[in-house]
């Protein structure tokens, strides 16, 4: 995939920006501001000043800021040392750095079985 195509299918919400509504991002969403609503993306990166509240669905999620409500992560959920996640999450893989916070319900999906 070319960088131009990747850029055209991505979005960045800057620090100090507030968005209310629904976003469907084919590629990467970078959130450094506030999002209140539904967000679907291939990859989601929440910066240290980012905060999302709503119904979130992504293949890969990296949280340095805050993520709240209902979260579905199809592949890898990373909660960094400054990250705060609360609500109900479904994930395939999860990683929480020392200092990272999670409060709520979690359910692992897409588990590979050994046999």
Helices and strands as residue ranges (DSSP letters): H 3-8, E 11-13, E 18-20, E 23-31, E 34-36, E 39-46, E 51-63, E 66-79, E 84-96, E 101-108
